[in-house]
Amino acid sequence: MKILIATEKPFSKEAVSGIREIVEKNGHELALLEKYTDKKELLDAVQTANALIIRSDKIDKEVLDAAKELKIVVRAGAGYDNVDLEAATANNVCVMNTPGQNSNAVAELVFGMLVYLARNGYTGKAGTELRGKRLGLHAFGYIGKLVAEIAQGFGMKVFAFSPSLARDPKLGEPHGVTACQNPEELYNNSDIVSLHMPANAHTKESINYELMSRLPEDGIIINTARKEVIHEADMVKIMTERPNFKYATDIPPANNAEMAEKFAGRYLASTKKCGAQTAEANMNAGLAAAEQIVAFLESGDETFKVN
């Protein structure tokens, strides 16, 4: 079987070498399409591929229709909103992600951003400490659990909301987390909120003025999830009303220029999404993708199927 790595933003050489070893020792062929700049290159490359490993590359209906031999796509990472799941299902293509492989990298970034904001960008202006502060985790998957672990090292009190925690609050106890029954309760009990939910019909623009206004006047929101979950106009509104409110995001919003100009010193955005941009995460996600493809091709294993 031919396994194609199609990455506009390539894996490290070490990761590609590890993927190749997994693929070839199991009797499959590895092909590479890296740093492509034209969609036609991708359309041409997928025509003979049986399996596809991607990162943030967009796999839409046109790509899936062109990939006549394709059986599986694995998104090396947690988020998979760059893959058209409906079109994949229509083409009988299994789609997977690699949950947990980038989690530590993202969790550490949360605190990199949080300390930066809490200390006013290291300008020398008096900031605030994290010890004793209440951290709310909006969603509680792989990343949320690691964020909770790190937060306790800072001496923070950790609250969390997710549907699973609402059903069974005891799930938070091994992680030192107090479960909340709904988002409103979470924001009422937090000084800082860290977002970790996917972008879908239920979450898009769900972080709105009503929720954010439940935080203290000097509340902080850290977004390492997806930009679509933020109601951007409402974020501008609350930051305009509250001169001490702060926001950091790993995903520059559509109104990034406006935010940077209006809220300099209390707004931070990565130049592009970098939560998973560590050598370790790059390697872990790539190797996991290769292992999952091999297991699927050889035994039909669909453990991480998302469509």
C-alpha positions as protocol buffer text, in pm:
chain_id: "A"
residue {
  index: 1
  type: MET
  ca { x: 0 y: 0 z: 0 }
}
residue {
  index: 2
  type: LYS
  ca { x: 115 y: 355 z: -73 }
}
residue {
  index: 3
  type: ILE
  ca { x: 115 y: 592 z: 224 }
}
residue {
  index: 4
  type: LEU
  ca { x: 151 y: 959 z: 139 }
}
residue {
  index: 5
  type: ILE
  ca { x: 269 y: 1231 z: 378 }
}
residue {
  index: 6
  type: ALA
  ca { x: 118 y: 1553 z: 242 }
}
residue {
  index: 7
  type: THR
  ca { x: 236 y: 1844 z: 454 }
}
residue {
  index: 8
  type: GLU
  ca { x: 255 y: 2206 z: 346 }
}
residue {
  index: 9
  type: LYS
  ca { x: 425 y: 2258 z: 684 }
}
residue {
  index: 10
  type: PRO
  ca { x: 658 y: 1953 z: 698 }
}
residue {
  index: 11
  type: PHE
  ca { x: 737 y: 1718 z: 981 }
}
residue {
  index: 12
  type: SER
  ca { x: 1092 y: 1727 z: 1109 }
}
residue {
  index: 13
  type: LYS
  ca { x: 1344 y: 1510 z: 925 }
}
residue {
  index: 14
  type: GLU
  ca { x: 1365 y: 1287 z: 1232 }
}
residue {
  index: 15
  type: ALA
  ca { x: 989 y: 1240 z: 1236 }
}
residue {
  index: 16
  type: VAL
  ca { x: 980 y: 1154 z: 864 }
}
residue {
  index: 17
  type: SER
  ca { x: 1260 y: 904 z: 919 }
}
residue {
  index: 18
  type: GLY
  ca { x: 1063 y: 741 z: 1201 }
}
residue {
  index: 19
  type: ILE
  ca { x: 746 y: 730 z: 994 }
}
residue {
  index: 20
  type: ARG
  ca { x: 936 y: 575 z: 705 }
}
residue {
  index: 21
  type: GLU
  ca { x: 1077 y: 305 z: 930 }
}
residue {
  index: 22
  type: ILE
  ca { x: 729 y: 211 z: 1056 }
}
residue {
  index: 23
  type: VAL
  ca { x: 578 y: 213 z: 707 }
}
residue {
  index: 24
  type: GLU
  ca { x: 853 y: 19 z: 529 }
}
residue {
  index: 25
  type: LYS
  ca { x: 910 y: -243 z: 796 }
}
residue {
  index: 26
  type: ASN
  ca { x: 543 y: -334 z: 754 }
}
residue {
  index: 27
  type: GLY
  ca { x: 582 y: -374 z: 378 }
}
residue {
  index: 28
  type: HIS
  ca { x: 427 y: -47 z: 263 }
}
residue {
  index: 29
  type: GLU
  ca { x: 559 y: 235 z: 43 }
}
residue {
  index: 30
  type: LEU
  ca { x: 608 y: 591 z: 168 }
}
residue {
  index: 31
  type: ALA
  ca { x: 570 y: 896 z: -56 }
}
residue {
  index: 32
  type: LEU
  ca { x: 632 y: 1260 z: 36 }
}
residue {
  index: 33
  type: LEU
  ca { x: 471 y: 1585 z: -69 }
}
residue {
  index: 34
  type: GLU
  ca { x: 624 y: 1865 z: 139 }
}
residue {
  index: 35
  type: LYS
  ca { x: 603 y: 2246 z: 125 }
}
residue {
  index: 36
  type: TYR
  ca { x: 361 y: 2239 z: -165 }
}
residue {
  index: 37
  type: THR
  ca { x: 225 y: 2576 z: -273 }
}
residue {
  index: 38
  type: ASP
  ca { x: -43 y: 2479 z: -523 }
}
residue {
  index: 39
  type: LYS
  ca { x: -349 y: 2264 z: -451 }
}
residue {
  index: 40
  type: LYS
  ca { x: -298 y: 2092 z: -786 }
}
residue {
  index: 41
  type: GLU
  ca { x: 18 y: 1934 z: -645 }
}
residue {
  index: 42
  type: LEU
  ca { x: -191 y: 1778 z: -371 }
}
residue {
  index: 43
  type: LEU
  ca { x: -464 y: 1669 z: -613 }
}
residue {
  index: 44
  type: ASP
  ca { x: -205 y: 1496 z: -831 }
}
residue {
  index: 45
  type: ALA
  ca { x: -27 y: 1330 z: -538 }
}
residue {
  index: 46
  type: VAL
  ca { x: -336 y: 1177 z: -378 }
}
residue {
  index: 47
  type: GLN
  ca { x: -454 y: 1002 z: -694 }
}
residue {
  index: 48
  type: THR
  ca { x: -250 y: 688 z: -623 }
}
residue {
  index: 49
  type: ALA
  ca { x: -236 y: 706 z: -243 }
}
residue {
  index: 50
  type: ASN
  ca { x: -402 y: 440 z: -28 }
}
residue {
  index: 51
  type: ALA
  ca { x: -340 y: 628 z: 296 }
}
residue {
  index: 52
  type: LEU
  ca { x: -270 y: 989 z: 382 }
}
residue {
  index: 53
  type: ILE
  ca { x: -92 y: 1157 z: 674 }
}
residue {
  index: 54
  type: ILE
  ca { x: -152 y: 1531 z: 709 }
}
residue {
  index: 55
  type: ARG
  ca { x: -105 y: 1813 z: 958 }
}
residue {
  index: 56
  type: SER
  ca { x: -309 y: 2132 z: 908 }
}
residue {
  index: 57
  type: ASP
  ca { x: -355 y: 2062 z: 537 }
}
residue {
  index: 58
  type: LYS
  ca { x: -711 y: 2103 z: 406 }
}
residue {
  index: 59
  type: ILE
  ca { x: -862 y: 1781 z: 279 }
}
residue {
  index: 60
  type: ASP
  ca { x: -1188 y: 1887 z: 116 }
}
residue {
  index: 61
  type: LYS
  ca { x: -1435 y: 1718 z: -118 }
}
residue {
  index: 62
  type: GLU
  ca { x: -1223 y: 1797 z: -425 }
}
residue {
  index: 63
  type: VAL
  ca { x: -920 y: 1625 z: -275 }
}
residue {
  index: 64
  type: LEU
  ca { x: -1120 y: 1325 z: -157 }
}
residue {
  index: 65
  type: ASP
  ca { x: -1292 y: 1286 z: -494 }
}
residue {
  index: 66
  type: ALA
  ca { x: -950 y: 1287 z: -663 }
}
residue {
  index: 67
  type: ALA
  ca { x: -814 y: 1019 z: -430 }
}
residue {
  index: 68
  type: LYS
  ca { x: -978 y: 715 z: -587 }
}
residue {
  index: 69
  type: GLU
  ca { x: -760 y: 462 z: -402 }
}
residue {
  index: 70
  type: LEU
  ca { x: -770 y: 633 z: -63 }
}
residue {
  index: 71
  type: LYS
  ca { x: -881 y: 428 z: 236 }
}
residue {
  index: 72
  type: ILE
  ca { x: -771 y: 637 z: 535 }
}
residue {
  index: 73
  type: VAL
  ca { x: -663 y: 990 z: 631 }
}
residue {
  index: 74
  type: VAL
  ca { x: -488 y: 1053 z: 962 }
}
residue {
  index: 75
  type: ARG
  ca { x: -456 y: 1406 z: 1092 }
}
residue {
  index: 76
  type: ALA
  ca { x: -137 y: 1414 z: 1300 }
}
residue {
  index: 77
  type: GLY
  ca { x: -280 y: 1613 z: 1589 }
}
residue {
  index: 78
  type: ALA
  ca { x: -600 y: 1646 z: 1787 }
}
residue {
  index: 79
  type: GLY
  ca { x: -809 y: 1885 z: 1577 }
}
residue {
  index: 80
  type: TYR
  ca { x: -954 y: 1756 z: 1251 }
}
residue {
  index: 81
  type: ASP
  ca { x: -1177 y: 2040 z: 1131 }
}
residue {
  index: 82
  type: ASN
  ca { x: -949 y: 2072 z: 825 }
}
residue {
  index: 83
  type: VAL
  ca { x: -1093 y: 1746 z: 690 }
}
residue {
  index: 84
  type: ASP
  ca { x: -1437 y: 1729 z: 526 }
}
residue {
  index: 85
  type: LEU
  ca { x: -1579 y: 1438 z: 723 }
}
residue {
  index: 86
  type: GLU
  ca { x: -1903 y: 1420 z: 524 }
}
residue {
  index: 87
  type: ALA
  ca { x: -1714 y: 1393 z: 195 }
}
residue {
  index: 88
  type: ALA
  ca { x: -1476 y: 1138 z: 348 }
}
residue {
  index: 89
  type: THR
  ca { x: -1765 y: 921 z: 459 }
}
residue {
  index: 90
  type: ALA
  ca { x: -1928 y: 952 z: 116 }
}
residue {
  index: 91
  type: ASN
  ca { x: -1602 y: 828 z: -37 }
}
residue {
  index: 92
  type: ASN
  ca { x: -1574 y: 544 z: 216 }
}
residue {
  index: 93
  type: VAL
  ca { x: -1259 y: 697 z: 366 }
}
residue {
  index: 94
  type: CYS
  ca { x: -1182 y: 651 z: 735 }
}
residue {
  index: 95
  type: VAL
  ca { x: -1062 y: 968 z: 910 }
}
residue {
  index: 96
  type: MET
  ca { x: -860 y: 957 z: 1232 }
}
residue {
  index: 97
  type: ASN
  ca { x: -676 y: 1200 z: 1455 }
}
residue {
  index: 98
  type: THR
  ca { x: -394 y: 1128 z: 1701 }
}
residue {
  index: 99
  type: PRO
  ca { x: -539 y: 1243 z: 2036 }
}
residue {
  index: 100
  type: GLY
  ca { x: -297 y: 1312 z: 2317 }
}
residue {
  index: 101
  type: GLN
  ca { x: 21 y: 1327 z: 2112 }
}
residue {
  index: 102
  type: ASN
  ca { x: 43 y: 1710 z: 2115 }
}
residue {
  index: 103
  type: SER
  ca { x: -120 y: 1757 z: 2453 }
}
residue {
  index: 104
  type: ASN
  ca { x: 184 y: 1839 z: 2665 }
}
residue {
  index: 105
  type: ALA
  ca { x: 310 y: 2094 z: 2413 }
}
residue {
  index: 106
  type: VAL
  ca { x: -23 y: 2276 z: 2418 }
}
residue {
  index: 107
  type: ALA
  ca { x: -54 y: 2256 z: 2797 }
}
residue {
  index: 108
  type: GLU
  ca { x: 288 y: 2415 z: 2844 }
}
residue {
  index: 109
  type: LEU
  ca { x: 198 y: 2691 z: 2597 }
}
residue {
  index: 110
  type: VAL
  ca { x: -107 y: 2778 z: 2808 }
}
residue {
  index: 111
  type: PHE
  ca { x: 122 y: 2870 z: 3095 }
}
residue {
  index: 112
  type: GLY
  ca { x: 374 y: 3046 z: 2874 }
}
residue {
  index: 113
  type: MET
  ca { x: 96 y: 3277 z: 2759 }
}
residue {
  index: 114
  type: LEU
  ca { x: -62 y: 3305 z: 3102 }
}
residue {
  index: 115
  type: VAL
  ca { x: 256 y: 3408 z: 3284 }
}
residue {
  index: 116
  type: TYR
  ca { x: 332 y: 3659 z: 3008 }
}
residue {
  index: 117
  type: LEU
  ca { x: -5 y: 3827 z: 3053 }
}
residue {
  index: 118
  type: ALA
  ca { x: -2 y: 3805 z: 3432 }
}
residue {
  index: 119
  type: ARG
  ca { x: 337 y: 3983 z: 3435 }
}
residue {
  index: 120
  type: ASN
  ca { x: 229 y: 4249 z: 3184 }
}
residue {
  index: 121
  type: GLY
  ca { x: 460 y: 4130 z: 2909 }
}
residue {
  index: 122
  type: TYR
  ca { x: 769 y: 4159 z: 3131 }
}
residue {
  index: 123
  type: THR
  ca { x: 764 y: 4536 z: 3101 }
}
residue {
  index: 124
  type: GLY
  ca { x: 845 y: 4590 z: 3466 }
}
residue {
  index: 125
  type: LYS
  ca { x: 494 y: 4705 z: 3546 }
}
residue {
  index: 126
  type: ALA
  ca { x: 359 y: 4530 z: 3858 }
}
residue {
  index: 127
  type: GLY
  ca { x: 170 y: 4216 z: 3762 }
}
residue {
  index: 128
  type: THR
  ca { x: -2 y: 3941 z: 3952 }
}
residue {
  index: 129
  type: GLU
  ca { x: 89 y: 3593 z: 4075 }
}
residue {
  index: 130
  type: LEU
  ca { x: -87 y: 3270 z: 3983 }
}
residue {
  index: 131
  type: ARG
  ca { x: -77 y: 3110 z: 4328 }
}
residue {
  index: 132
  type: GLY
  ca { x: -424 y: 3105 z: 4479 }
}
residue {
  index: 133
  type: LYS
  ca { x: -595 y: 3206 z: 4156 }
}
residue {
  index: 134
  type: ARG
  ca { x: -892 y: 3007 z: 4026 }
}
residue {
  index: 135
  type: LEU
  ca { x: -831 y: 2844 z: 3688 }
}
residue {
  index: 136
  type: GLY
  ca { x: -1128 y: 2725 z: 3487 }
}
residue {
  index: 137
  type: LEU
  ca { x: -1084 y: 2461 z: 3219 }
}
residue {
  index: 138
  type: HIS
  ca { x: -1350 y: 2478 z: 2950 }
}
residue {
  index: 139
  type: ALA
  ca { x: -1335 y: 2115 z: 2828 }
}
residue {
  index: 140
  type: PHE
  ca { x: -1142 y: 1843 z: 3005 }
}
residue {
  index: 141
  type: GLY
  ca { x: -971 y: 1605 z: 2763 }
}
residue {
  index: 142
  type: TYR
  ca { x: -605 y: 1513 z: 2727 }
}
residue {
  index: 143
  type: ILE
  ca { x: -485 y: 1875 z: 2729 }
}
residue {
  index: 144
  type: GLY
  ca { x: -716 y: 1987 z: 3008 }
}
residue {
  index: 145
  type: LYS
  ca { x: -589 y: 1716 z: 3240 }
}
residue {
  index: 146
  type: LEU
  ca { x: -227 y: 1820 z: 3181 }
}
residue {
  index: 147
  type: VAL
  ca { x: -313 y: 2188 z: 3232 }
}
residue {
  index: 148
  type: ALA
  ca { x: -475 y: 2094 z: 3565 }
}
residue {
  index: 149
  type: GLU
  ca { x: -158 y: 1908 z: 3669 }
}
residue {
  index: 150
  type: ILE
  ca { x: 66 y: 2205 z: 3587 }
}
residue {
  index: 151
  type: ALA
  ca { x: -174 y: 2449 z: 3754 }
}
residue {
  index: 152
  type: GLN
  ca { x: -148 y: 2265 z: 4081 }
}
residue {
  index: 153
  type: GLY
  ca { x: 228 y: 2312 z: 4068 }
}
residue {
  index: 154
  type: PHE
  ca { x: 157 y: 2686 z: 4063 }
}
residue {
  index: 155
  type: GLY
  ca { x: -74 y: 2649 z: 4363 }
}
residue {
  index: 156
  type: MET
  ca { x: -388 y: 2733 z: 4167 }
}
residue {
  index: 157
  type: LYS
  ca { x: -741 y: 2614 z: 4241 }
}
residue {
  index: 158
  type: VAL
  ca { x: -874 y: 2428 z: 3937 }
}
residue {
  index: 159
  type: PHE
  ca { x: -1233 y: 2404 z: 3817 }
}
residue {
  index: 160
  type: ALA
  ca { x: -1351 y: 2238 z: 3495 }
}
residue {
  index: 161
  type: PHE
  ca { x: -1658 y: 2188 z: 3282 }
}
residue {
  index: 162
  type: SER
  ca { x: -1720 y: 1923 z: 3019 }
}
residue {
  index: 163
  type: PRO
  ca { x: -2029 y: 1711 z: 2947 }
}
residue {
  index: 164
  type: SER
  ca { x: -1856 y: 1406 z: 3094 }
}
residue {
  index: 165
  type: LEU
  ca { x: -1768 y: 1591 z: 3416 }
}
residue {
  index: 166
  type: ALA
  ca { x: -2122 y: 1724 z: 3444 }
}
residue {
  index: 167
  type: ARG
  ca { x: -2251 y: 1367 z: 3427 }
}
residue {
  index: 168
  type: ASP
  ca { x: -1994 y: 1230 z: 3670 }
}
residue {
  index: 169
  type: PRO
  ca { x: -1813 y: 1494 z: 3882 }
}
residue {
  index: 170
  type: LYS
  ca { x: -1596 y: 1223 z: 4039 }
}
residue {
  index: 171
  type: LEU
  ca { x: -1398 y: 1204 z: 3714 }
}
residue {
  index: 172
  type: GLY
  ca { x: -1222 y: 1526 z: 3816 }
}
residue {
  index: 173
  type: GLU
  ca { x: -1115 y: 1405 z: 4159 }
}
residue {
  index: 174
  type: PRO
  ca { x: -798 y: 1215 z: 4054 }
}
residue {
  index: 175
  type: HIS
  ca { x: -679 y: 1537 z: 3888 }
}
residue {
  index: 176
  type: GLY
  ca { x: -758 y: 1765 z: 4182 }
}
residue {
  index: 177
  type: VAL
  ca { x: -1033 y: 1932 z: 3982 }
}
residue {
  index: 178
  type: THR
  ca { x: -1369 y: 2061 z: 4101 }
}
residue {
  index: 179
  type: ALA
  ca { x: -1634 y: 1979 z: 3841 }
}
residue {
  index: 180
  type: CYS
  ca { x: -1890 y: 2237 z: 3728 }
}
residue {
  index: 181
  type: GLN
  ca { x: -2234 y: 2151 z: 3596 }
}
residue {
  index: 182
  type: ASN
  ca { x: -2241 y: 2407 z: 3317 }
}
residue {
  index: 183
  type: PRO
  ca { x: -2026 y: 2680 z: 3156 }
}
residue {
  index: 184
  type: GLU
  ca { x: -2197 y: 2953 z: 3357 }
}
residue {
  index: 185
  type: GLU
  ca { x: -2091 y: 2792 z: 3685 }
}
residue {
  index: 186
  type: LEU
  ca { x: -1737 y: 2753 z: 3553 }
}
residue {
  index: 187
  type: TYR
  ca { x: -1699 y: 3121 z: 3462 }
}
residue {
  index: 188
  type: ASN
  ca { x: -1860 y: 3231 z: 3790 }
}
residue {
  index: 189
  type: ASN
  ca { x: -1590 y: 3040 z: 3978 }
}
residue {
  index: 190
  type: SER
  ca { x: -1285 y: 3137 z: 3770 }
}
residue {
  index: 191
  type: ASP
  ca { x: -1034 y: 3420 z: 3756 }
}
residue {
  index: 192
  type: ILE
  ca { x: -878 y: 3271 z: 3443 }
}
residue {
  index: 193
  type: VAL
  ca { x: -1031 y: 3041 z: 3182 }
}
residue {
  index: 194
  type: SER
  ca { x: -837 y: 2817 z: 2945 }
}
residue {
  index: 195
  type: LEU
  ca { x: -1026 y: 2693 z: 2638 }
}
residue {
  index: 196
  type: HIS
  ca { x: -982 y: 2339 z: 2506 }
}
residue {
  index: 197
  type: MET
  ca { x: -1295 y: 2251 z: 2310 }
}
residue {
  index: 198
  type: PRO
  ca { x: -1317 y: 2167 z: 1938 }
}
residue {
  index: 199
  type: ALA
  ca { x: -1489 y: 2398 z: 1690 }
}
residue {
  index: 200
  type: ASN
  ca { x: -1828 y: 2259 z: 1596 }
}
residue {
  index: 201
  type: ALA
  ca { x: -2189 y: 2368 z: 1560 }
}
residue {
  index: 202
  type: HIS
  ca { x: -2232 y: 2374 z: 1938 }
}
residue {
  index: 203
  type: THR
  ca { x: -1913 y: 2560 z: 2028 }
}
residue {
  index: 204
  type: LYS
  ca { x: -1868 y: 2818 z: 1751 }
}
residue {
  index: 205
  type: GLU
  ca { x: -1893 y: 3169 z: 1901 }
}
residue {
  index: 206
  type: SER
  ca { x: -2006 y: 3011 z: 2229 }
}
residue {
  index: 207
  type: ILE
  ca { x: -1751 y: 3214 z: 2428 }
}
residue {
  index: 208
  type: ASN
  ca { x: -1965 y: 3523 z: 2420 }
}
residue {
  index: 209
  type: TYR
  ca { x: -2023 y: 3839 z: 2622 }
}
residue {
  index: 210
  type: GLU
  ca { x: -2266 y: 3673 z: 2860 }
}
residue {
  index: 211
  type: LEU
  ca { x: -2011 y: 3410 z: 2959 }
}
residue {
  index: 212
  type: MET
  ca { x: -1706 y: 3637 z: 2966 }
}
residue {
  index: 213
  type: SER
  ca { x: -1884 y: 3895 z: 3178 }
}
residue {
  index: 214
  type: ARG
  ca { x: -1906 y: 3637 z: 3457 }
}
residue {
  index: 215
  type: LEU
  ca { x: -1528 y: 3660 z: 3503 }
}
residue {
  index: 216
  type: PRO
  ca { x: -1378 y: 3926 z: 3734 }
}
residue {
  index: 217
  type: GLU
  ca { x: -1300 y: 4273 z: 3597 }
}
residue {
  index: 218
  type: ASP
  ca { x: -937 y: 4162 z: 3551 }
}
residue {
  index: 219
  type: GLY
  ca { x: -1026 y: 3820 z: 3411 }
}
residue {
  index: 220
  type: ILE
  ca { x: -802 y: 3638 z: 3163 }
}
residue {
  index: 221
  type: ILE
  ca { x: -894 y: 3403 z: 2879 }
}
residue {
  index: 222
  type: ILE
  ca { x: -635 y: 3178 z: 2716 }
}
residue {
  index: 223
  type: ASN
  ca { x: -735 y: 3019 z: 2384 }
}
residue {
  index: 224
  type: THR
  ca { x: -525 y: 2732 z: 2251 }
}
residue {
  index: 225
  type: ALA
  ca { x: -832 y: 2567 z: 2094 }
}
residue {
  index: 226
  type: ARG
  ca { x: -982 y: 2723 z: 1781 }
}
residue {
  index: 227
  type: LYS
  ca { x: -1048 y: 3087 z: 1692 }
}
residue {
  index: 228
  type: GLU
  ca { x: -1406 y: 3003 z: 1590 }
}
residue {
  index: 229
  type: VAL
  ca { x: -1513 y: 2935 z: 1949 }
}
residue {
  index: 230
  type: ILE
  ca { x: -1470 y: 3305 z: 2038 }
}
residue {
  index: 231
  type: HIS
  ca { x: -1740 y: 3560 z: 1958 }
}
residue {
  index: 232
  type: GLU
  ca { x: -1491 y: 3818 z: 1835 }
}
residue {
  index: 233
  type: ALA
  ca { x: -1718 y: 4123 z: 1852 }
}
residue {
  index: 234
  type: ASP
  ca { x: -1806 y: 4033 z: 2211 }
}
residue {
  index: 235
  type: MET
  ca { x: -1438 y: 4001 z: 2298 }
}
residue {
  index: 236
  type: VAL
  ca { x: -1379 y: 4355 z: 2170 }
}
residue {
  index: 237
  type: LYS
  ca { x: -1679 y: 4474 z: 2369 }
}
residue {
  index: 238
  type: ILE
  ca { x: -1570 y: 4329 z: 2702 }
}
residue {
  index: 239
  type: MET
  ca { x: -1207 y: 4437 z: 2663 }
}
residue {
  index: 240
  type: THR
  ca { x: -1327 y: 4786 z: 2580 }
}
residue {
  index: 241
  type: GLU
  ca { x: -1549 y: 4797 z: 2888 }
}
residue {
  index: 242
  type: ARG
  ca { x: -1292 y: 4641 z: 3121 }
}
residue {
  index: 243
  type: PRO
  ca { x: -946 y: 4801 z: 3096 }
}
residue {
  index: 244
  type: ASN
  ca { x: -785 y: 4518 z: 3295 }
}
residue {
  index: 245
  type: PHE
  ca { x: -936 y: 4224 z: 3103 }
}
residue {
  index: 246
  type: LYS
  ca { x: -677 y: 4019 z: 2910 }
}
residue {
  index: 247
  type: TYR
  ca { x: -683 y: 3772 z: 2624 }
}
residue {
  index: 248
  type: ALA
  ca { x: -417 y: 3544 z: 2475 }
}
residue {
  index: 249
  type: THR
  ca { x: -473 y: 3324 z: 2173 }
}
residue {
  index: 250
  type: ASP
  ca { x: -272 y: 3070 z: 1979 }
}
residue {
  index: 251
  type: ILE
  ca { x: -497 y: 3136 z: 1681 }
}
residue {
  index: 252
  type: PRO
  ca { x: -496 y: 3495 z: 1551 }
}
residue {
  index: 253
  type: PRO
  ca { x: -858 y: 3612 z: 1510 }
}
residue {
  index: 254
  type: ALA
  ca { x: -997 y: 3775 z: 1199 }
}
residue {
  index: 255
  type: ASN
  ca { x: -979 y: 4110 z: 1381 }
}
residue {
  index: 256
  type: ASN
  ca { x: -620 y: 4059 z: 1499 }
}
residue {
  index: 257
  type: ALA
  ca { x: -501 y: 4401 z: 1381 }
}
residue {
  index: 258
  type: GLU
  ca { x: -785 y: 4578 z: 1562 }
}
residue {
  index: 259
  type: MET
  ca { x: -723 y: 4381 z: 1881 }
}
residue {
  index: 260
  type: ALA
  ca { x: -349 y: 4451 z: 1877 }
}
residue {
  index: 261
  type: GLU
  ca { x: -404 y: 4823 z: 1824 }
}
residue {
  index: 262
  type: LYS
  ca { x: -682 y: 4871 z: 2078 }
}
residue {
  index: 263
  type: PHE
  ca { x: -556 y: 4644 z: 2354 }
}
residue {
  index: 264
  type: ALA
  ca { x: -178 y: 4663 z: 2340 }
}
residue {
  index: 265
  type: GLY
  ca { x: -23 y: 4520 z: 2655 }
}
residue {
  index: 266
  type: ARG
  ca { x: -316 y: 4296 z: 2742 }
}
residue {
  index: 267
  type: TYR
  ca { x: -369 y: 4107 z: 2418 }
}
residue {
  index: 268
  type: LEU
  ca { x: -131 y: 3840 z: 2285 }
}
residue {
  index: 269
  type: ALA
  ca { x: -163 y: 3636 z: 1966 }
}
residue {
  index: 270
  type: SER
  ca { x: 79 y: 3390 z: 1808 }
}
residue {
  index: 271
  type: THR
  ca { x: 180 y: 3482 z: 1455 }
}
residue {
  index: 272
  type: LYS
  ca { x: 37 y: 3141 z: 1355 }
}
residue {
  index: 273
  type: LYS
  ca { x: -89 y: 2842 z: 1550 }
}
residue {
  index: 274
  type: CYS
  ca { x: 206 y: 2701 z: 1743 }
}
residue {
  index: 275
  type: GLY
  ca { x: 57 y: 2493 z: 2024 }
}
residue {
  index: 276
  type: ALA
  ca { x: 193 y: 2169 z: 1881 }
}
residue {
  index: 277
  type: GLN
  ca { x: 515 y: 2318 z: 1749 }
}
residue {
  index: 278
  type: THR
  ca { x: 769 y: 2132 z: 1957 }
}
residue {
  index: 279
  type: ALA
  ca { x: 1017 y: 1870 z: 1844 }
}
residue {
  index: 280
  type: GLU
  ca { x: 857 y: 1617 z: 2076 }
}
residue {
  index: 281
  type: ALA
  ca { x: 499 y: 1677 z: 1960 }
}
residue {
  index: 282
  type: ASN
  ca { x: 606 y: 1672 z: 1596 }
}
residue {
  index: 283
  type: MET
  ca { x: 766 y: 1333 z: 1645 }
}
residue {
  index: 284
  type: ASN
  ca { x: 491 y: 1184 z: 1863 }
}
residue {
  index: 285
  type: ALA
  ca { x: 204 y: 1279 z: 1632 }
}
residue {
  index: 286
  type: GLY
  ca { x: 381 y: 1165 z: 1317 }
}
residue {
  index: 287
  type: LEU
  ca { x: 476 y: 825 z: 1457 }
}
residue {
  index: 288
  type: ALA
  ca { x: 128 y: 774 z: 1601 }
}
residue {
  index: 289
  type: ALA
  ca { x: -26 y: 852 z: 1261 }
}
residue {
  index: 290
  type: ALA
  ca { x: 195 y: 592 z: 1093 }
}
residue {
  index: 291
  type: GLU
  ca { x: 118 y: 327 z: 1354 }
}
residue {
  index: 292
  type: GLN
  ca { x: -256 y: 391 z: 1324 }
}
residue {
  index: 293
  type: ILE
  ca { x: -248 y: 361 z: 947 }
}
residue {
  index: 294
  type: VAL
  ca { x: -55 y: 35 z: 959 }
}
residue {
  index: 295
  type: ALA
  ca { x: -299 y: -108 z: 1214 }
}
residue {
  index: 296
  type: PHE
  ca { x: -596 y: 0 z: 1002 }
}
residue {
  index: 297
  type: LEU
  ca { x: -454 y: -144 z: 678 }
}
residue {
  index: 298
  type: GLU
  ca { x: -353 y: -473 z: 838 }
}
residue {
  index: 299
  type: SER
  ca { x: -637 y: -544 z: 1080 }
}
residue {
  index: 300
  type: GLY
  ca { x: -907 y: -282 z: 1021 }
}
residue {
  index: 301
  type: ASP
  ca { x: -837 y: -113 z: 1356 }
}
residue {
  index: 302
  type: GLU
  ca { x: -1057 y: 201 z: 1373 }
}
residue {
  index: 303
  type: THR
  ca { x: -984 y: 299 z: 1733 }
}
residue {
  index: 304
  type: PHE
  ca { x: -939 y: 670 z: 1660 }
}
residue {
  index: 305
  type: LYS
  ca { x: -1195 y: 706 z: 1381 }
}
residue {
  index: 306
  type: VAL
  ca { x: -1377 y: 1042 z: 1391 }
}
residue {
  index: 307
  type: ASN
  ca { x: -1623 y: 1010 z: 1100 }
}
